[in-house]
């Protein structure tokens, strides 16, 4: 019995750590993890043009959310494999465009004279499609780079030190995403020097914030592996 359990455990650990070809139906929490990931990206899209003050530093409102989405993607790549994470990136872009197009269509529809919030609504959501276009360019490059690095170092380090791999991969990827998407997003809306200052402060904040976010992400990855192992043991028993 003990030998059989070890065989199942070794098979599960191999699947969770290295194997790329498996059925998504064999996992219990992958759908929920994917939905949370898409939710983070959509929330970041809506809050992109809200500039907030964190301490003495101005930051795009999406910084907190968008940064954590990288670590969430790392958890998915760590537990379910890089191929699943890459598919999720492509699917999330499709969802993002559907979201942006629907908001844009509704925003362009005429409003009655007694509704006085058209300009306010347009200021908040009128640029969603623009941000989506800007985000896709930076997001495609940075997200695939992030998954590539986390997966490459996963094999190099034999599945160990997720916190270090996640922190390094996210920091590099976010640096790429911040400046590409940032300049496209705010170009023409504020001076280039202001954009550069805003993006530089955002990057510094992301690096500091990332060092904090990596720990709950590591805990989620550990807990998720444990729960998926228990589920795999149950369906294979």
QUICOR-V949067 format. One record per backbone hydrogen bond with DSSP energy under -1.0 kcal/mol. NH is the residue of the N-H (numbers start at 1). CO is the residue of the C=O. E is the energy in kcal/mol with one decimal. If there is no record, write none. Layout:
# QUICOR-V949067
nh: <NH | NH>
co: <CO | CO>
e: <E | E>
This chain:
# QUICOR-V949067
nh: <5 | 6 | 7 | 8 | 9 | 10 | 11 | 12 | 13 | 14 | 15 | 16 | 17 | 18 | 19 | 26 | 27 | 33 | 34 | 35 | 36 | 37 | 38 | 39 | 40 | 41 | 42 | 43 | 44 | 45 | 46 | 47 | 50 | 52 | 54 | 57 | 59 | 61 | 63 | 66 | 67 | 68 | 69 | 71 | 72 | 73 | 74 | 75 | 76 | 77 | 78 | 79 | 80 | 81 | 85 | 86 | 87 | 88 | 89 | 90 | 91 | 92 | 93 | 94 | 95 | 96 | 97 | 98 | 99 | 100 | 101 | 102 | 103 | 104 | 105 | 106 | 107 | 108 | 115 | 121 | 122 | 123 | 124 | 125 | 126 | 128 | 131 | 132 | 133 | 134 | 135 | 136 | 137 | 138 | 139 | 140 | 141 | 142 | 143 | 144 | 145 | 146 | 147 | 148 | 149 | 150 | 151 | 152 | 153 | 154 | 155 | 156 | 157 | 159 | 160 | 165 | 166 | 167 | 168 | 169 | 170 | 171 | 172 | 173 | 174 | 175 | 176 | 177 | 178 | 179 | 180 | 181 | 182 | 183 | 184 | 185 | 186 | 187 | 189 | 190 | 195 | 196 | 197 | 198 | 199 | 200 | 201 | 202 | 203 | 204 | 205 | 206 | 207 | 208 | 209 | 210 | 211 | 213 | 214 | 215 | 217 | 218 | 219 | 220 | 221 | 222 | 223 | 224 | 225 | 226 | 227 | 228 | 229 | 230 | 231 | 232 | 233 | 234 | 235 | 236>
co: <1 | 2 | 3 | 4 | 5 | 6 | 7 | 8 | 9 | 10 | 11 | 12 | 13 | 14 | 14 | 23 | 24 | 29 | 30 | 31 | 32 | 33 | 34 | 35 | 36 | 37 | 38 | 39 | 40 | 41 | 42 | 43 | 47 | 59 | 57 | 54 | 52 | 50 | 60 | 62 | 63 | 64 | 65 | 67 | 68 | 69 | 70 | 71 | 72 | 73 | 74 | 75 | 76 | 77 | 81 | 82 | 83 | 84 | 85 | 86 | 87 | 88 | 89 | 90 | 91 | 92 | 93 | 94 | 95 | 96 | 97 | 98 | 99 | 100 | 101 | 102 | 103 | 104 | 112 | 117 | 118 | 119 | 120 | 121 | 122 | 125 | 127 | 128 | 129 | 130 | 131 | 132 | 133 | 134 | 135 | 136 | 137 | 138 | 139 | 140 | 141 | 142 | 143 | 144 | 145 | 146 | 147 | 148 | 149 | 150 | 151 | 152 | 153 | 154 | 157 | 161 | 162 | 163 | 164 | 165 | 166 | 167 | 168 | 169 | 170 | 171 | 172 | 173 | 174 | 175 | 176 | 177 | 178 | 179 | 180 | 181 | 182 | 183 | 186 | 186 | 191 | 192 | 193 | 194 | 195 | 196 | 197 | 198 | 199 | 200 | 201 | 202 | 203 | 204 | 205 | 206 | 207 | 209 | 210 | 212 | 213 | 214 | 215 | 216 | 217 | 218 | 219 | 220 | 221 | 222 | 223 | 224 | 225 | 226 | 227 | 228 | 229 | 230 | 231 | 232>
e: <-2.3 | -2.1 | -2.2 | -2.2 | -2.7 | -2.9 | -2.0 | -2.4 | -2.8 | -2.0 | -2.1 | -3.0 | -1.6 | -2.5 | -2.0 | -1.9 | -1.6 | -2.4 | -2.2 | -2.3 | -2.4 | -1.8 | -2.2 | -2.3 | -2.3 | -1.8 | -2.3 | -2.5 | -2.1 | -1.7 | -1.8 | -1.7 | -1.2 | -3.4 | -2.7 | -1.5 | -3.2 | -2.9 | -2.0 | -3.5 | -2.2 | -1.2 | -1.4 | -1.0 | -2.2 | -2.2 | -1.9 | -1.9 | -2.0 | -2.6 | -2.6 | -2.5 | -2.7 | -1.0 | -1.6 | -2.5 | -2.0 | -2.1 | -1.8 | -1.8 | -2.5 | -2.5 | -1.6 | -1.7 | -2.3 | -2.4 | -2.2 | -2.2 | -2.5 | -2.5 | -2.8 | -2.3 | -2.0 | -2.3 | -2.6 | -2.2 | -2.3 | -1.6 | -1.4 | -2.8 | -2.4 | -2.1 | -1.5 | -2.8 | -2.2 | -1.3 | -2.6 | -2.3 | -2.4 | -2.5 | -3.5 | -2.4 | -1.4 | -1.9 | -3.9 | -2.8 | -1.4 | -2.7 | -3.2 | -1.6 | -1.7 | -2.7 | -2.4 | -2.4 | -2.5 | -2.5 | -2.3 | -2.7 | -2.7 | -1.0 | -1.7 | -2.0 | -2.6 | -3.5 | -1.3 | -2.2 | -3.1 | -2.1 | -2.3 | -2.4 | -2.4 | -2.1 | -2.2 | -2.3 | -2.8 | -1.6 | -1.5 | -2.6 | -3.0 | -1.4 | -1.9 | -2.1 | -1.6 | -1.6 | -1.5 | -2.6 | -2.3 | -1.2 | -2.1 | -1.1 | -2.1 | -2.8 | -2.3 | -2.6 | -2.9 | -2.4 | -2.4 | -2.0 | -2.4 | -2.3 | -2.4 | -2.5 | -2.2 | -2.0 | -3.4 | -2.9 | -1.5 | -2.9 | -2.0 | -1.0 | -1.9 | -2.2 | -2.1 | -2.5 | -2.4 | -2.4 | -2.9 | -2.9 | -2.3 | -2.0 | -2.6 | -2.8 | -2.3 | -2.0 | -2.2 | -2.8 | -2.5 | -1.8 | -2.3 | -1.7>
